[in-house]
Amino acid sequence: MWETIDRASCSRSQGHSPRSRWAIASSRSTPRDSASLLIACRLRGECPWDREQDARSIVSHTVEEAYELADAIARGDDGDIADELGDVLFQVVFLSLLLEERGAGDLASVADGCTEKLIRRHPHVFGDAAVESSGEVLANWDAIKSGETGRETGLFGEVPETLPSLLEARKHQRRAASSGFDWADHAGALEKLAEEVGELEREAPAGASAGPTASEPGRSAIEHELGDVLFATVNVARKLKVDPELALRGATMRFRRRVESATALAAQDGREWTELPLAEQDAYYESAKRLRE
């Protein structure tokens, strides 16, 4: 299958150091890894689109592939999971190739760095440290990470600003918890959520408008309190060891399936969903919910 992929593939890749690429592919990788790297080399050298790319232009595709993998995992489709893992793997290979072109590393150094980091941050596995719980593992991880050379200092150092907002909230909460600033269990987090919901209700009483006719201070106050509710909800998820992104994705998919089923039930009765009053739409929705559950 790989007869057309040889050492010349790398030499045609922008004229950048084919010998080192081949050394990685042939002596430090498995045959399948070698094939992925050589394909990336050839694409970089012979495909007009691939030649034009840099790390900044590729990263949106990397994020897209990661989300497609997350979707496959959420659906529990092993075939799609394997397919999407391959796409994510190729993103790693291609970005490592771009790194090599800049003389800043290569696929082997990326793999070595990952290996060294995992060993260093798991002293309870590869060293003499003792832990009793996963919480201690996470606390050790953060402590070791914060002490590594070149790391940004501070409790919230190096929290990426590009994270999805739910994951960004959880990341900050985990960092705060590593300093001891945390609820003892999920009960405290639930009480805080109820408190925040109460504050939102006071800012947005029944019948109040937060739309274009609302005053700017009113909208700002509602946005503030709603943000607190979302943040507190993420904290509850963290204490219950639930991924908020996956939980919300699951809830969204359940809502979609129920509405589609409710629409179909209405159609069976000769009713047009969009013309039904809310009370009847809700009745069909509850029927769909019972059928699916």
C-alpha positions in Angstrom: 0.0 0.0 0.0 2.9 2.3 0.7 5.1 1.6 -2.3 4.6 5.2 -3.6 5.8 6.7 -0.4 9.5 6.8 0.0 12.4 8.9 1.1 11.9 11.3 -1.8 8.5 12.2 -0.4 10.2 14.1 2.4 12.9 15.6 0.2 10.1 17.3 -1.8 8.6 18.9 1.3 9.6 22.5 0.9 13.3 21.5 0.8 13.4 21.1 4.6 15.7 18.5 6.2 14.5 15.3 4.6 17.1 13.2 6.3 15.9 14.0 9.8 12.3 13.4 8.9 13.2 10.0 7.4 15.3 9.1 10.5 12.2 9.7 12.6 9.9 7.8 10.4 12.2 4.8 9.8 14.0 4.3 13.0 11.9 5.8 15.9 8.3 5.1 14.8 6.2 2.1 14.0 5.5 1.4 10.3 2.1 3.0 10.6 3.5 6.1 12.3 6.2 6.3 9.5 3.5 6.2 6.9 1.5 9.0 8.5 4.7 11.2 8.7 5.7 10.4 5.1 2.2 11.2 3.8 2.4 14.5 5.6 5.8 15.2 4.0 4.5 14.4 0.6 1.3 16.5 1.0 3.5 19.4 2.2 5.7 19.1 -0.8 3.2 18.3 -3.6 -0.3 19.6 -2.5 -0.9 23.3 -3.2 -3.3 23.6 -0.3 -1.0 21.9 2.2 2.0 24.0 1.1 0.1 27.2 1.9 -0.7 26.2 5.5 1.0 27.3 8.7 0.2 26.5 12.3 -2.3 29.4 12.7 -4.3 28.4 9.6 -4.3 24.7 10.6 -5.4 25.1 14.2 -9.0 25.7 13.4 -9.1 22.3 11.6 -7.4 20.8 14.7 -10.1 22.1 17.0 -12.8 21.0 14.5 -11.3 17.4 14.5 -11.2 17.4 18.3 -14.9 18.3 18.4 -15.8 15.6 15.8 -14.0 13.1 18.0 -15.9 14.3 21.1 -19.2 13.9 19.1 -18.3 10.4 18.1 -17.5 9.5 21.7 -20.8 11.0 22.9 -22.6 8.9 20.4 -20.7 5.8 21.4 -19.9 5.0 17.8 -16.6 3.0 17.9 -16.2 3.1 14.1 -16.4 6.9 14.1 -14.2 7.1 17.2 -11.5 5.2 15.4 -11.9 7.3 12.3 -11.8 10.6 14.2 -8.8 9.5 16.3 -7.0 9.1 13.0 -7.9 12.6 12.0 -6.7 14.0 15.3 -3.5 11.9 15.0 -2.8 13.4 11.6 -3.2 16.9 13.0 -0.4 16.1 15.5 1.8 14.7 12.7 1.2 17.7 10.4 1.7 20.3 13.1 4.9 18.5 14.2 6.2 18.7 10.6 5.5 22.5 10.6 7.4 22.7 13.9 10.4 20.9 12.3 10.4 23.3 9.3 10.9 26.2 11.8 13.7 24.3 13.5 11.8 24.2 16.7 11.3 20.5 17.2 9.9 17.4 15.4 7.5 14.5 15.9 10.1 12.6 18.0 10.8 15.5 20.3 7.0 16.1 20.7 6.6 12.4 21.7 9.6 12.5 24.0 8.4 15.7 25.7 5.0 14.2 26.3 6.6 11.0 27.7 8.9 12.9 30.1 6.1 15.1 31.3 3.8 12.2 32.1 6.5 10.4 34.0 7.4 13.6 35.9 3.8 14.4 36.8 3.0 10.8 38.0 5.5 10.3 40.8 3.0 7.9 42.5 3.5 5.6 39.5 7.1 6.2 38.4 8.5 7.4 41.8 8.1 7.0 45.5 5.1 9.3 46.1 2.0 7.9 47.7 -1.6 9.0 47.0 -5.0 7.9 48.3 -7.4 9.4 45.8 -7.7 10.9 42.4 -8.1 14.4 44.1 -4.5 14.0 45.4 -3.3 13.0 42.0 -4.8 16.2 40.5 -3.3 18.3 43.4 0.1 16.8 42.8 -0.2 17.4 39.1 -0.9 21.1 39.5 1.9 21.5 42.1 4.4 19.8 39.9 3.3 21.7 36.8 3.5 25.1 38.6 7.1 24.4 39.6 8.3 23.5 36.1 10.9 25.8 34.5 9.4 28.4 32.3 5.9 28.1 33.6 3.8 31.3 34.1 3.5 32.0 37.8 0.4 32.5 39.7 -2.6 30.3 40.6 -4.2 30.8 37.2 -1.0 31.0 35.1 -1.3 29.5 31.6 -5.0 28.9 31.7 -5.8 29.2 27.9 -8.1 32.0 27.0 -9.2 29.9 23.9 -10.9 27.2 26.0 -14.7 26.8 25.6 -16.3 28.8 28.4 -17.6 25.8 30.3 -14.1 24.2 30.3 -12.5 27.5 31.1 -14.7 27.9 34.2 -13.9 24.3 35.3 -10.1 24.9 34.8 -10.2 28.0 37.0 -12.3 26.2 39.6 -9.8 23.3 39.7 -6.9 25.7 40.1 -8.6 27.4 43.0 -9.4 24.1 44.6 -5.7 23.1 44.4 -5.1 26.0 46.8 -7.7 24.7 49.2 -10.4 27.2 48.2 -13.2 24.6 47.5 -16.4 23.1 49.0 -15.9 20.0 51.0 -18.5 18.2 48.8 -21.1 18.8 46.2 -23.7 19.9 48.8 -22.0 23.2 49.3 -21.8 23.7 45.5 -25.5 23.0 45.2 -26.3 25.5 47.9 -24.3 28.1 46.1 -26.1 27.3 42.9 -29.5 27.8 44.6 -28.2 31.1 46.0 -27.2 32.3 42.5 -30.5 31.2 41.0 -32.3 33.3 43.7 -30.2 36.3 42.8 -31.0 35.9 39.1 -34.7 35.6 39.9 -34.5 38.9 41.8 -32.9 40.6 38.8 -35.3 39.0 36.3 -38.7 38.6 37.9 -41.5 36.9 36.0 -42.7 39.0 33.1 -39.7 41.3 33.1 -38.0 41.9 29.7 -34.3 41.5 29.1 -34.6 42.2 25.4 -34.0 45.4 23.4 -36.6 47.4 25.5 -34.8 46.7 28.8 -32.5 49.3 30.2 -28.7 48.7 29.7 -28.1 48.4 33.5 -30.9 45.9 33.7 -29.4 43.7 30.9 -26.0 44.0 32.5 -27.3 42.9 35.9 -29.1 39.9 34.4 -26.1 38.9 32.4 -24.0 39.2 35.5 -26.3 36.9 37.6 -26.8 34.5 34.7 -23.1 34.1 34.4 -22.9 33.4 38.1 -25.5 30.7 37.7 -23.6 29.1 34.8 -20.4 29.2 36.8 -22.0 27.7 39.9 -23.5 25.0 37.7 -20.1 24.1 36.3 -18.8 23.9 39.9 -21.6 21.4 40.8 -20.6 19.3 37.8 -16.9 19.4 38.9 -17.8 18.3 42.4 -19.9 15.4 41.0 -17.1 14.5 38.6 -19.3 15.2 35.6 -17.9 16.8 32.4 -20.2 19.9 31.9 -19.5 20.0 28.2 -20.6 16.4 27.7 -23.5 16.8 30.1 -24.8 19.9 28.2 -24.2 18.2 24.8 -26.3 15.2 26.0 -29.1 17.4 27.3 -29.1 19.3 23.9 -29.4 16.0 22.0 -32.2 14.7 24.2 -34.1 18.0 23.7 -33.6 17.7 19.9 -34.8 14.1 19.8 -37.9 14.9 22.0 -38.9 17.9 19.9 -38.5 15.9 16.7 -40.6 13.1 18.2 -43.2 15.6 19.4 -43.5 17.1 16.0 -44.0 13.6 14.5 -46.7 12.8 17.1 -48.5 16.0 16.2 -48.3 15.2 12.5 -49.8 11.7 13.2 -52.8 13.6 14.7 -53.0 15.8 11.6 -51.7 18.8 13.6 -49.1 21.3 12.4 -46.5 21.7 15.2 -45.8 25.4 14.4 -49.5 26.3 14.6 -50.1 24.7 18.0 -50.3 26.8 21.2 -47.6 26.3 23.7 -49.7 24.2 26.1 -50.4 21.6 23.3 -46.8 21.6 22.1 -45.8 20.9 25.7 -48.3 18.0 26.0 -46.8 16.4 22.8 -43.3 17.0 24.2 -44.1 15.2 27.4 -45.6 12.3 25.4 -42.5 12.1 23.4 -40.4 12.2 26.5 -42.3 9.3 28.0 -42.0 7.3 24.8 -38.2 7.7 24.6 -37.6 7.1 28.3 
